[in-house]
């Protein structure tokens, strides 16, 4: 335990996701040795995040304007919507350069134990989007790209139930299975089972 502001800083840093006590201590002492101008830049960046970042009115992604860059892009396929949990998931899919549609960020996943139900997520907004044509184009496919864990699977199941009554709408789920370059002998039973059930013809 350190005294005063140093320990307060370590405690606050330790509350960040993925930052343990030792990492928090390292960051705190790094900041102590940093030039005042660098600290000021960090303070300004943190302030701007709280004041200058908004969420896109269309998809819920983080944006500097009321409509994000992806939703403003006229080259995007308006008939395709990929549903993700968080804004970071949008970036993960964008890095693949495979998806040309638009996104819908739920803002989390269903987790009744933590008090997160359908009303806490942007599910109603998704249903409204599907029922509304944009520039004369209806959404024809919704790709559910929630995480492959308990909460993500529960969210995907709930969404499928809510979306199956929309006429002409195809609802798909991201495939899950073996990673490229992986060996079968090292795959766990759940991953291998999903790879088998999700097999495709060649």
Backbone as a printed PyTorch tensor [residue, N CA C, xyz], in Angstrom:
tensor([[[  0.8360,  -1.1960,   0.0000],
         [  0.0000,   0.0000,   0.0000],
         [  0.8730,   1.2500,   0.0000]],

        [[  0.5200,   2.1780,  -0.8760],
         [  1.2290,   3.4620,  -0.9130],
         [  0.3330,   4.5260,  -0.3000]],

        [[  0.9220,   5.6700,  -0.0090],
         [  0.1610,   6.7190,   0.6550],
         [ -0.4860,   7.6700,  -0.3380]],

        [[ -1.6420,   8.1920,   0.0450],
         [ -2.2880,   9.2960,  -0.6400],
         [ -2.6070,   9.0800,  -2.1020]],

        [[ -2.3010,  10.1040,  -2.9360],
         [ -2.7160,  10.0990,  -4.3440],
         [ -2.1800,   8.9250,  -5.1610]],

        [[ -0.9930,   8.4370,  -4.8110],
         [ -0.4190,   7.3160,  -5.5730],
         [ -1.3030,   6.0850,  -5.4330]],

        [[ -1.6980,   5.7700,  -4.2130],
         [ -2.5530,   4.6060,  -3.9950],
         [ -3.9340,   4.8200,  -4.6090]],

        [[ -4.4300,   6.0530,  -4.5420],
         [ -5.7300,   6.3540,  -5.1700],
         [ -5.6660,   6.0920,  -6.6740]],

        [[ -4.5590,   6.5050,  -7.3120],
         [ -4.3790,   6.2900,  -8.7460],
         [ -4.2960,   4.8020,  -9.0700]],

        [[ -3.5410,   4.0500,  -8.2700],
         [ -3.4210,   2.5950,  -8.4660],
         [ -4.7920,   1.9300,  -8.3410]],

        [[ -5.5620,   2.3570,  -7.3420],
         [ -6.8970,   1.7780,  -7.1330],
         [ -7.8090,   2.0430,  -8.3300]],

        [[ -7.7690,   3.2770,  -8.8480],
         [ -8.6270,   3.6300,  -9.9830],
         [ -8.2040,   2.8920, -11.2560]],

        [[ -6.8870,   2.7950, -11.4830],
         [ -6.3930,   2.0710, -12.6550],
         [ -6.7550,   0.5960, -12.5660]],

        [[ -6.7290,   0.0480, -11.3520],
         [ -7.0550,  -1.3600, -11.1370],
         [ -8.5010,  -1.7000, -11.4260]],

        [[ -9.3480,  -0.6830, -11.5170],
         [-10.7640,  -0.9170, -11.8400],
         [-10.9980,  -1.0640, -13.3340]],

        [[ -9.9810,  -0.7330, -14.1460],
         [-10.1120,  -0.8530, -15.5960],
         [-10.0830,  -2.3230, -16.0070]],

        [[-10.8420,  -2.7050, -17.0380],
         [-10.8480,  -4.1090, -17.4670],
         [ -9.4830,  -4.5500, -17.9720]],

        [[ -9.0360,  -5.7080, -17.5210],
         [ -7.7620,  -6.2590, -17.9740],
         [ -6.5420,  -5.7050, -17.2650]],

        [[ -6.7550,  -4.8090, -16.3010],
         [ -5.6270,  -4.2250, -15.5540],
         [ -5.6510,  -4.7760, -14.1310]],

        [[ -4.6530,  -5.6140, -13.8140],
         [ -4.5420,  -6.1760, -12.4800],
         [ -3.7650,  -5.2430, -11.5540]],

        [[ -3.5850,  -5.6250, -10.2880],
         [ -2.8790,  -4.7740,  -9.3160],
         [ -1.4530,  -4.4190,  -9.7410]],

        [[ -0.7140,  -5.3940, -10.2720],
         [  0.6740,  -5.1230, -10.6680],
         [  0.7340,  -4.2020, -11.8820]],

        [[ -0.1520,  -4.4340, -12.8460],
         [ -0.1930,  -3.5580, -14.0210],
         [ -0.5830,  -2.1440, -13.6210]],

        [[ -1.5570,  -2.0250, -12.7070],
         [ -1.9950,  -0.7110, -12.2370],
         [ -0.8370,   0.0250, -11.5680]],

        [[ -0.0580,  -0.7040, -10.7930],
         [  1.0950,  -0.1020, -10.1110],
         [  2.1370,   0.3720, -11.1210]],

        [[  2.4060,  -0.4610, -12.1460],
         [  3.3670,  -0.0890, -13.1890],
         [  2.9280,   1.1630, -13.9310]],

        [[  1.6400,   1.2150, -14.2980],
         [  1.1200,   2.3750, -15.0290],
         [  1.2010,   3.6290, -14.1610]],

        [[  0.8540,   3.4770, -12.8760],
         [  0.8740,   4.6320, -11.9640],
         [  2.2760,   5.2200, -11.8590]],

        [[  3.2770,   4.3740, -11.7030],
         [  4.6520,   4.8840, -11.5630],
         [  5.1990,   5.3920, -12.9000]],

        [[  4.6920,   4.8350, -14.0010],
         [  5.0560,   5.3780, -15.3090],
         [  4.5060,   6.7980, -15.4450]],

        [[  3.2570,   6.9940, -15.0220],
         [  2.6410,   8.3200, -15.0970],
         [  3.3590,   9.3210, -14.1990]],

        [[  3.8520,   8.8440, -13.0470],
         [  4.5930,   9.7320, -12.1360],
         [  5.8640,  10.2590, -12.7940]],

        [[  6.4720,   9.4350, -13.6400],
         [  7.7310,   9.8200, -14.2820],
         [  7.5170,  10.5280, -15.6220]],

        [[  6.2570,  10.6650, -16.0390],
         [  5.9460,  11.2580, -17.3450],
         [  5.9830,  12.7810, -17.2840]],

        [[  6.3610,  13.3860, -18.4080],
         [  6.3910,  14.8540, -18.5030],
         [  4.9940,  15.4370, -18.3170]],

        [[  4.8810,  16.5980, -17.6820],
         [  3.5640,  17.2260, -17.4630],
         [  2.7600,  17.4300, -18.7510]],

        [[  3.4530,  17.7470, -19.8650],
         [  2.7400,  17.9630, -21.1400],
         [  2.0600,  16.6730, -21.6050]],

        [[  2.7120,  15.5210, -21.3790],
         [  2.1220,  14.2360, -21.7660],
         [  0.9070,  13.9020, -20.8980]],

        [[  1.0100,  14.2210, -19.6110],
         [ -0.1160,  14.0000, -18.6880],
         [ -1.3030,  14.8560, -19.1150]],

        [[ -1.0110,  16.0910, -19.5120],
         [ -2.0870,  16.9990, -19.9260],
         [ -2.7810,  16.4820, -21.1800]],

        [[ -1.9940,  15.9260, -22.1230],
         [ -2.5840,  15.3450, -23.3360],
         [ -3.5060,  14.1750, -22.9950]],

        [[ -3.0680,  13.3560, -22.0400],
         [ -3.8850,  12.2230, -21.6050],
         [ -5.1770,  12.7120, -20.9590]],

        [[ -5.0740,  13.7310, -20.1230],
         [ -6.2640,  14.2970, -19.4830],
         [ -7.2500,  14.8300, -20.5220]],

        [[ -6.7210,  15.5100, -21.5320],
         [ -7.5740,  16.0720, -22.5710],
         [ -8.2550,  14.9770, -23.3910]],

        [[ -7.4890,  13.9140, -23.6720],
         [ -8.0620,  12.7930, -24.4330],
         [ -9.2080,  12.1370, -23.6540]],

        [[ -9.0090,  11.9570, -22.3440],
         [-10.0590,  11.3640, -21.5040],
         [-11.2860,  12.2670, -21.4460]],

        [[-11.0450,  13.5640, -21.3490],
         [-12.1480,  14.5270, -21.3010],
         [-12.9380,  14.5200, -22.6080]],

        [[-12.2120,  14.4530, -23.7360],
         [-12.8640,  14.4570, -25.0450],
         [-13.7200,  13.2060, -25.2570]],

        [[-13.2530,  12.0800, -24.7080],
         [-14.0140,  10.8390, -24.8420],
         [-15.3800,  10.9870, -24.1900]],

        [[-15.4090,  11.6110, -23.0260],
         [-16.6780,  11.7710, -22.3090],
         [-17.5550,  12.8480, -22.9390]],

        [[-16.9380,  13.8820, -23.4770],
         [-17.7120,  15.0220, -23.9780],
         [-17.9670,  14.9720, -25.4860]],

        [[-17.0130,  14.4080, -26.2660],
         [-17.0830,  14.5140, -27.7160],
         [-17.5490,  13.2870, -28.4440]],

        [[-17.6250,  12.1420, -27.7530],
         [-18.0340,  10.9090, -28.4270],
         [-19.5240,  10.6830, -28.1940]],

        [[-20.2350,  10.4370, -29.2890],
         [-21.6630,  10.1350, -29.1970],
         [-21.8940,   8.7540, -29.8110]],

        [[-23.1020,   8.2560, -29.6780],
         [-23.4500,   6.9790, -30.2800],
         [-24.3280,   7.2300, -31.4990]],

        [[-24.0200,   6.5320, -32.5770],
         [-24.7270,   6.6950, -33.8440],
         [-26.2320,   6.4620, -33.6570]],

        [[-27.0360,   7.3660, -34.1970],
         [-28.4970,   7.2490, -34.0840],
         [-29.0330,   6.0350, -34.8200]],

        [[-28.3030,   5.5850, -35.8350],
         [-28.7800,   4.4640, -36.6600],
         [-28.3760,   3.1220, -36.0480]],

        [[-27.0600,   2.9480, -35.8170],
         [-26.5640,   1.6170, -35.4320],
         [-26.0980,   1.4980, -33.9770]],

        [[-25.8320,   2.6260, -33.3150],
         [-25.3760,   2.5630, -31.9270],
         [-23.8760,   2.4640, -31.7690]],

        [[-23.1300,   2.5540, -32.8780],
         [-21.6720,   2.5150, -32.8010],
         [-21.1540,   3.8640, -32.2900]],

        [[-19.9260,   3.8770, -31.7320],
         [-19.3480,   5.1380, -31.2950],
         [-19.0560,   6.0000, -32.5170]],

        [[-19.2620,   7.2990, -32.3600],
         [-19.1210,   8.1990, -33.4980],
         [-18.7950,   9.6060, -33.0080]],

        [[-18.2390,  10.4000, -33.9000],
         [-17.9930,  11.8090, -33.5960],
         [-19.1910,  12.6620, -34.0060]],

        [[-20.1090,  12.0680, -34.7840],
         [-21.3070,  12.7760, -35.2420],
         [-22.5410,  11.9350, -34.9290]],

        [[-23.7150,  12.4760, -35.2270],
         [-24.9540,  11.7460, -34.9070],
         [-25.1140,  10.4720, -35.7470]],

        [[-24.4780,  10.4510, -36.9290],
         [-24.4650,   9.2420, -37.7660],
         [-23.0200,   8.8540, -38.0130]],

        [[-22.6930,   7.5940, -37.7880],
         [-21.2940,   7.1600, -37.8810],
         [-20.8200,   7.0610, -39.3360]],

        [[-19.5340,   6.9110, -39.4980],
         [-18.8880,   6.8250, -40.8140],
         [-19.4460,   5.6650, -41.6510]],

        [[-19.6920,   4.5310, -41.0170],
         [-20.1650,   3.3470, -41.7480],
         [-21.5970,   3.5540, -42.2440]],

        [[-22.4480,   4.1100, -41.4090],
         [-23.8430,   4.3420, -41.8080],
         [-23.9630,   5.4360, -42.8670]],

        [[-22.9800,   6.3340, -42.9260],
         [-22.9900,   7.4000, -43.9420],
         [-22.4280,   6.9320, -45.2830]],

        [[-21.7390,   5.8040, -45.2850],
         [-21.0510,   5.3210, -46.4860],
         [-22.0630,   4.8250, -47.5260]],

        [[-22.1790,   5.4980, -48.6820],
         [-23.1680,   5.0870, -49.6960],
         [-22.8280,   3.7620, -50.3810]],

        [[-21.5880,   3.2830, -50.2220],
         [-21.1800,   2.0300, -50.8600],
         [-21.6090,   0.7990, -50.0580]],

        [[-22.0830,   1.0150, -48.8510],
         [-22.4950,  -0.1120, -48.0110],
         [-23.8000,  -0.7310, -48.5070]],

        [[-23.8920,  -2.0640, -48.3510],
         [-25.0940,  -2.8050, -48.7480],
         [-26.1660,  -2.6040, -47.6740]],

        [[-27.2320,  -1.8740, -48.0200],
         [-28.2850,  -1.5450, -47.0550],
         [-29.1420,  -2.7520, -46.6850]],

        [[-29.0690,  -3.8190, -47.4760],
         [-29.9140,  -4.9900, -47.2120],
         [-29.3050,  -5.9400, -46.1870]],

        [[-28.0420,  -5.6920, -45.7920],
         [-27.3390,  -6.5630, -44.8370],
         [-27.0830,  -5.8350, -43.5260]],

        [[-27.4410,  -6.4570, -42.4130],
         [-27.1500,  -5.8930, -41.0920],
         [-26.4940,  -6.9600, -40.2270]],

        [[-25.3570,  -6.6080, -39.6620],
         [-24.6400,  -7.5140, -38.7600],
         [-24.8480,  -7.0220, -37.3300]],

        [[-25.3950,  -7.8690, -36.4820],
         [-25.7030,  -7.5020, -35.0950],
         [-24.5550,  -7.9390, -34.1910]],

        [[-23.9790,  -6.9690, -33.4760],
         [-22.8680,  -7.2530, -32.5600],
         [-23.2070,  -6.7370, -31.1650]],

        [[-22.4150,  -7.1510, -30.1980],
         [-22.6700,  -6.7340, -28.8220],
         [-22.1280,  -5.3410, -28.5260]],

        [[-20.8610,  -5.0980, -28.9060],
         [-20.1760,  -3.8580, -28.5220],
         [-19.5120,  -3.1960, -29.7320]],

        [[-19.2020,  -1.8840, -29.6280],
         [-18.4960,  -1.2080, -30.7220],
         [-17.1700,  -1.8650, -31.1030]],

        [[-16.4750,  -2.4600, -30.1340],
         [-15.1950,  -3.1150, -30.4390],
         [-15.3900,  -4.2920, -31.3960]],

        [[-16.5820,  -4.8950, -31.3720],
         [-16.8720,  -6.0090, -32.2740],
         [-16.9940,  -5.5280, -33.7180]],

        [[-17.4750,  -4.2850, -33.8860],
         [-17.5540,  -3.7010, -35.2310],
         [-16.1530,  -3.6340, -35.8340]],

        [[-15.2010,  -3.1510, -35.0390],
         [-13.8210,  -3.0260, -35.5330],
         [-13.2210,  -4.3850, -35.8630]],

        [[-13.5420,  -5.3990, -35.0550],
         [-13.0200,  -6.7480, -35.3130],
         [-13.5040,  -7.2620, -36.6670]],

        [[-14.7790,  -7.0500, -36.9860],
         [-15.3300,  -7.5210, -38.2580],
         [-14.8150,  -6.6660, -39.4130]],

        [[-14.6900,  -5.3630, -39.1880],
         [-14.1760,  -4.4720, -40.2340],
         [-12.7580,  -4.8560, -40.6510]],

        [[-11.9570,  -5.3410, -39.7020],
         [-10.5720,  -5.7290, -40.0210],
         [-10.5150,  -6.8880, -41.0070]],

        [[-11.5850,  -7.6970, -41.0720],
         [-11.5980,  -8.8240, -42.0170],
         [-11.7780,  -8.3470, -43.4600]],

        [[-12.3500,  -7.1690, -43.6540],
         [-12.6510,  -6.6110, -44.9890],
         [-13.5870,  -7.5180, -45.7960]],

        [[-14.3450,  -8.3540, -45.1210],
         [-15.2430,  -9.2960, -45.7990],
         [-16.6880,  -8.8290, -45.7950]],

        [[-17.0540,  -8.0150, -44.8070],
         [-18.4550,  -7.6180, -44.6490],
         [-18.6800,  -6.2390, -45.2500]],

        [[-19.6790,  -6.1270, -46.1360],
         [-19.9350,  -4.8650, -46.8440],
         [-21.2620,  -4.2260, -46.4430]],

        [[-21.9400,  -4.7860, -45.4660],
         [-23.2170,  -4.2310, -45.0370],
         [-23.0490,  -3.2120, -43.9210]],

        [[-24.1060,  -3.0550, -43.1310],
         [-24.0620,  -2.1350, -42.0040],
         [-24.2290,  -2.9210, -40.6990]],

        [[-24.0940,  -2.2260, -39.5890],
         [-24.0770,  -2.8910, -38.2770],
         [-25.2380,  -2.4400, -37.4080]],

        [[-25.4540,  -3.2270, -36.3490],
         [-26.3380,  -2.8080, -35.2690],
         [-25.6800,  -3.2400, -33.9620]],

        [[-25.3400,  -2.2660, -33.1310],
         [-24.6660,  -2.5390, -31.8520],
         [-25.7150,  -2.6050, -30.7450]],

        [[-25.7910,  -3.7560, -30.0920],
         [-26.7950,  -3.9560, -29.0420],
         [-26.4490,  -3.2160, -27.7500]],

        [[-25.1680,  -3.0400, -27.4990],
         [-24.7550,  -2.4170, -26.2350],
         [-24.5850,  -3.4250, -25.1120]],

        [[-24.3760,  -4.6980, -25.4730],
         [-24.1740,  -5.7370, -24.4680],
         [-24.8730,  -7.0210, -24.8900]],

        [[-25.0270,  -7.9260, -23.9200],
         [-25.7040,  -9.2020, -24.1710],
         [-26.6570,  -9.4860, -23.0120]],

        [[-27.6490, -10.3170, -23.2730],
         [-28.5990, -10.6780, -22.2210],
         [-27.8790, -11.3810, -21.0770]],

        [[-28.1010, -10.8840, -19.8710],
         [-27.4620, -11.4670, -18.6870],
         [-28.3700, -11.2070, -17.4840]],

        [[-29.3920, -12.0490, -17.2970],
         [-30.3630, -11.8290, -16.2230],
         [-29.7270, -11.7300, -14.8300]],

        [[-28.6470, -12.4690, -14.5950],
         [-27.9970, -12.4260, -13.2730],
         [-27.4140, -11.0500, -12.9730]],

        [[-27.0340, -10.3140, -14.0260],
         [-26.5010,  -8.9620, -13.8440],
         [-27.5540,  -7.8890, -14.1010]],

        [[-28.7890,  -8.3200, -14.2790],
         [-29.8800,  -7.3650, -14.4860],
         [-29.9700,  -6.8040, -15.8890]],

        [[-29.3670,  -7.4950, -16.8750],
         [-29.4260,  -7.0230, -18.2670],
         [-30.4710,  -7.8450, -19.0200]],

        [[-31.6050,  -7.2040, -19.2920],
         [-32.6750,  -7.8440, -20.0410],
         [-32.8330,  -7.1940, -21.4080]],

        [[-33.8320,  -7.6050, -22.1840],
         [-34.0430,  -7.0390, -23.5280],
         [-34.2200,  -5.5160, -23.5300]],

        [[-34.8340,  -4.9840, -22.4700],
         [-35.0760,  -3.5350, -22.4190],
         [-33.8030,  -2.7300, -22.2080]],

        [[-32.7460,  -3.3710, -21.7220],
         [-31.4720,  -2.6770, -21.5110],
         [-30.5990,  -2.6800, -22.7740]],

        [[-31.0120,  -3.4440, -23.7640],
         [-30.2530,  -3.5300, -25.0160],
         [-31.0130,  -2.8170, -26.1380]],

        [[-30.3490,  -2.6060, -27.2700],
         [-30.9520,  -1.8880, -28.3910],
         [-31.6710,  -2.8660, -29.3400]],

        [[-32.5190,  -3.7140, -28.7400],
         [-33.2480,  -4.7070, -29.5280],
         [-34.4630,  -4.0710, -30.1980]],

        [[-35.1600,  -3.2070, -29.4910],
         [-36.3270,  -2.5420, -30.0750],
         [-35.9270,  -1.7050, -31.2950]],

        [[-34.7670,  -1.0350, -31.1880],
         [-34.2860,  -0.2330, -32.3160],
         [-33.9680,  -1.1120, -33.5300]],

        [[-33.4620,  -2.3360, -33.2570],
         [-33.1740,  -3.2750, -34.3450],
         [-34.4600,  -3.6690, -35.0600]],

        [[-35.4920,  -3.9820, -34.2850],
         [-36.7740,  -4.3740, -34.8710],
         [-37.3580,  -3.2300, -35.7050]],

        [[-37.1980,  -1.9990, -35.2200],
         [-37.6820,  -0.8350, -35.9740],
         [-36.9210,  -0.6720, -37.2870]],

        [[-35.6000,  -0.9240, -37.2570],
         [-34.7930,  -0.8150, -38.4720],
         [-35.2310,  -1.8220, -39.5250]],

        [[-35.5080,  -3.0350, -39.0760],
         [-35.8730,  -4.0920, -40.0180],
         [-37.2260,  -3.7880, -40.6670]],

        [[-38.1000,  -3.1570, -39.9290],
         [-39.4240,  -2.8300, -40.4540],
         [-39.4670,  -1.5680, -41.2950]],

        [[-38.3300,  -0.8840, -41.4540],
         [-38.2960,   0.3780, -42.1950],
         [-37.3100,   0.2970, -43.3540]],

        [[-37.7890,   0.5680, -44.5570],
         [-36.9100,   0.5700, -45.7390],
         [-36.0680,   1.8400, -45.7520]],

        [[-34.8000,   1.7170, -46.1690],
         [-33.8920,   2.8680, -46.2920],
         [-33.5860,   3.0580, -47.7750]],

        [[-33.9170,   4.2410, -48.3010],
         [-33.7260,   4.5330, -49.7270],
         [-34.3850,   3.4650, -50.6110]],

        [[-35.5380,   2.9780, -50.1540],
         [-36.2740,   1.9740, -50.9150],
         [-35.7390,   0.5670, -50.8020]],

        [[-34.7270,   0.3620, -49.9390],
         [-34.1100,  -0.9650, -49.7850],
         [-34.5060,  -1.5530, -48.4280]],

        [[-35.0960,  -2.7540, -48.4630],
         [-35.4470,  -3.4550, -47.2270],
         [-34.2690,  -4.3060, -46.7610]],

        [[-34.1730,  -4.5000, -45.4610],
         [-33.1480,  -5.4070, -44.9090],
         [-33.5820,  -6.8370, -45.2130]],

        [[-32.7150,  -7.5910, -45.9030],
         [-33.0650,  -8.9570, -46.3020],
         [-32.3460, -10.0140, -45.4690]],

        [[-31.2270,  -9.6270, -44.8280],
         [-30.4980, -10.5880, -43.9950],
         [-29.9430,  -9.9200, -42.7500]],

        [[-30.1320, -10.5950, -41.6300],
         [-29.5360, -10.1660, -40.3650],
         [-28.5430, -11.2420, -39.9380]],

        [[-27.2900, -10.8380, -39.7810],
         [-26.2400, -11.7570, -39.3340],
         [-26.0210, -11.5280, -37.8450]],

        [[-26.2520, -12.5410, -37.0460],
         [-26.0660, -12.4100, -35.5980],
         [-24.6280, -12.7810, -35.2590]],

        [[-23.8820, -11.7920, -34.7460],
         [-22.4540, -11.9890, -34.4640],
         [-22.1570, -11.7300, -32.9910]],

        [[-23.0300, -12.2430, -32.1160],
         [-22.7680, -12.1260, -30.6810],
         [-21.6790, -13.1150, -30.2810]],

        [[-21.0770, -12.9020, -29.1070],
         [-19.9810, -13.7570, -28.6560],
         [-20.4470, -15.2030, -28.4700]],

        [[-19.5660, -16.1760, -28.7130],
         [-19.9430, -17.5870, -28.5420],
         [-19.8080, -18.0540, -27.0900]],

        [[-20.4100, -17.3000, -26.1690],
         [-20.4400, -17.7000, -24.7560],
         [-21.9030, -17.8030, -24.3150]],

        [[-22.1270, -18.0720, -23.0340],
         [-23.4960, -18.2910, -22.5470],
         [-24.3990, -17.1020, -22.8260]],

        [[-23.9170, -15.8880, -22.5100],
         [-24.7340, -14.6820, -22.7020],
         [-24.9690, -14.4130, -24.1910]],

        [[-23.9010, -14.5870, -24.9910],
         [-24.0220, -14.3560, -26.4280],
         [-24.9810, -15.3250, -27.0960]],

        [[-24.9410, -16.5880, -26.6760],
         [-25.8380, -17.5950, -27.2410],
         [-27.2840, -17.3220, -26.8320]],

        [[-27.4820, -16.9040, -25.5660],
         [-28.8320, -16.5690, -25.1040],
         [-29.3870, -15.3880, -25.8960]],

        [[-28.5280, -14.4020, -26.1610],
         [-28.9430, -13.2260, -26.9360],
         [-29.2920, -13.6270, -28.3620]],

        [[-28.4610, -14.4770, -28.9660],
         [-28.7130, -14.9400, -30.3350],
         [-30.0380, -15.6940, -30.4210]],

        [[-30.2920, -16.5650, -29.4590],
         [-31.5390, -17.3410, -29.4330],
         [-32.7460, -16.4250, -29.3100]],

        [[-32.6260, -15.4190, -28.4450],
         [-33.7210, -14.4590, -28.2510],
         [-33.9830, -13.6750, -29.5490]],

        [[-32.9170, -13.2370, -30.1980],
         [-33.0550, -12.4630, -31.4360],
         [-33.7040, -13.2890, -32.5410]],

        [[-33.2950, -14.5500, -32.6580],
         [-33.8810, -15.4360, -33.6730],
         [-35.3900, -15.5470, -33.4490]],

        [[-35.7860, -15.6750, -32.1770],
         [-37.2080, -15.7870, -31.8400],
         [-37.9690, -14.5120, -32.2320]],

        [[-37.3260, -13.3580, -32.0310],
         [-37.9720, -12.0810, -32.3260],
         [-38.0190, -11.7840, -33.8300]],

        [[-37.0510, -12.3190, -34.5700],
         [-36.9210, -11.9560, -35.9850],
         [-37.5760, -12.9360, -36.9490]],

        [[-37.9170, -14.1270, -36.4820],
         [-38.3550, -15.1630, -37.4240],
         [-39.7080, -14.8620, -38.0840]],

        [[-40.4900, -13.9470, -37.5280],
         [-41.8060, -13.6490, -38.1060],
         [-41.7620, -12.5460, -39.1630]],

        [[-40.5800, -11.9400, -39.3780],
         [-40.4790, -10.9140, -40.4270],
         [-40.4730, -11.5990, -41.7930]],

        [[-41.4340, -11.2690, -42.6680],
         [-41.4920, -11.9530, -43.9820],
         [-40.2830, -11.6140, -44.8480]],

        [[-39.7230, -12.6480, -45.4820],
         [-38.6150, -12.4540, -46.4170],
         [-37.2790, -12.1600, -45.7700]],

        [[-37.1940, -12.2610, -44.4410],
         [-35.9370, -11.9590, -43.7350],
         [-35.1670, -13.2460, -43.4540]],

        [[-33.8940, -13.2610, -43.8330],
         [-33.0140, -14.3860, -43.5250],
         [-32.2070, -14.0290, -42.2830]],

        [[-32.2010, -14.9220, -41.3070],
         [-31.4270, -14.7030, -40.0780],
         [-30.3360, -15.7590, -40.0190]],

        [[-29.0730, -15.3120, -39.9650],
         [-27.9430, -16.2360, -39.9170],
         [-27.0910, -15.9550, -38.6820]],

        [[-26.2570, -16.9120, -38.3390],
         [-25.3690, -16.8010, -37.1750],
         [-23.9420, -17.0200, -37.6640]],

        [[-23.0000, -16.2550, -37.1340],
         [-21.6020, -16.4790, -37.4980],
         [-21.2140, -17.9140, -37.2100]],

        [[-20.4870, -18.5170, -38.1310],
         [-19.9980, -19.8800, -37.9130],
         [-18.9500, -19.8700, -36.8100]],

        [[-18.8580, -20.9530, -36.0770],
         [-17.8060, -21.0760, -35.0610],
         [-17.2070, -22.4700, -35.1750]],

        [[-15.9420, -22.5730, -34.8750],
         [-15.2970, -23.8780, -34.9940],
         [-13.8000, -23.7750, -34.8560]],

        [[-13.0790, -24.5010, -35.6950],
         [-11.6360, -24.6090, -35.5520],
         [-10.9110, -23.3900, -36.1300]],

        [[ -9.9000, -22.8990, -35.4380],
         [ -9.1230, -21.7790, -35.9820],
         [ -8.1890, -22.2440, -37.0920]],

        [[ -7.8700, -21.3440, -38.0110],
         [ -6.9240, -21.6680, -39.0790],
         [ -5.5580, -22.0020, -38.4700]],

        [[ -4.9520, -23.0800, -38.9450],
         [ -3.6340, -23.4700, -38.4580],
         [ -3.6730, -24.2860, -37.1780]],

        [[ -4.8880, -24.5710, -36.6740],
         [ -5.0010, -25.3300, -35.4230],
         [ -4.9630, -26.8290, -35.6710]],

        [[ -4.6510, -27.5940, -34.6390],
         [ -4.6320, -29.0540, -34.7180],
         [ -5.8710, -29.6230, -34.0490]],

        [[ -6.4670, -30.6470, -34.6560],
         [ -7.6700, -31.2710, -34.0970],
         [ -7.4570, -31.7750, -32.6680]],

        [[ -6.2860, -32.3420, -32.4220],
         [ -6.0560, -32.9730, -31.1160],
         [ -6.0860, -31.9720, -29.9640]],

        [[ -5.8610, -30.6760, -30.2740],
         [ -5.8370, -29.6670, -29.2180],
         [ -7.1600, -28.9230, -29.0740]],

        [[ -8.1410, -29.2310, -29.9320],
         [ -9.4400, -28.5600, -29.8540],
         [-10.2720, -29.1480, -28.7220]],

        [[-10.9680, -28.2760, -27.9860],
         [-11.8440, -28.7830, -26.9260],
         [-13.1190, -29.3550, -27.5550]],

        [[-13.8800, -30.1290, -26.7440],
         [-15.0420, -30.8520, -27.2570],
         [-16.1130, -29.9130, -27.8120]],

        [[-16.3460, -28.7700, -27.1260],
         [-17.3840, -27.8450, -27.5580],
         [-17.0380, -27.2280, -28.9130]],

        [[-15.7790, -26.7880, -29.0610],
         [-15.3440, -26.1860, -30.3240],
         [-15.4130, -27.1900, -31.4630]],

        [[-14.9410, -28.4000, -31.1980],
         [-14.9560, -29.4360, -32.2340],
         [-16.3820, -29.8340, -32.5910]],

        [[-17.2530, -29.9010, -31.5820],
         [-18.6630, -30.2250, -31.8230],
         [-19.3240, -29.1830, -32.7000]],

        [[-19.0240, -27.9090, -32.4460],
         [-19.6030, -26.8320, -33.2620],
         [-19.0560, -26.8630, -34.6830]],

        [[-17.7860, -27.1930, -34.7920],
         [-17.1950, -27.2910, -36.1310],
         [-17.8760, -28.4000, -36.9380]],

        [[-18.1840, -29.5070, -36.2850],
         [-18.8530, -30.6140, -36.9730],
         [-20.2780, -30.2510, -37.3750]],

        [[-21.0330, -29.6270, -36.4400],
         [-22.4290, -29.2790, -36.7410],
         [-22.5220, -28.1620, -37.7780]],

        [[-21.4840, -27.3440, -37.8660],
         [-21.4900, -26.2410, -38.8300],
         [-20.7300, -26.5400, -40.1050]],

        [[-20.4840, -27.8200, -40.3910],
         [-19.6990, -28.1900, -41.5790],
         [-20.4390, -27.7820, -42.8410]],

        [[-19.6770, -27.5710, -43.9360],
         [-20.2850, -27.1840, -45.2110],
         [-19.6990, -28.0170, -46.3330]],

        [[-20.4520, -28.1090, -47.4210],
         [-19.9940, -28.8990, -48.5620],
         [-18.9020, -28.1620, -49.3050]],

        [[-18.0530, -28.9050, -50.0170],
         [-16.9300, -28.3250, -50.7460],
         [-16.9940, -28.7050, -52.2080]]])
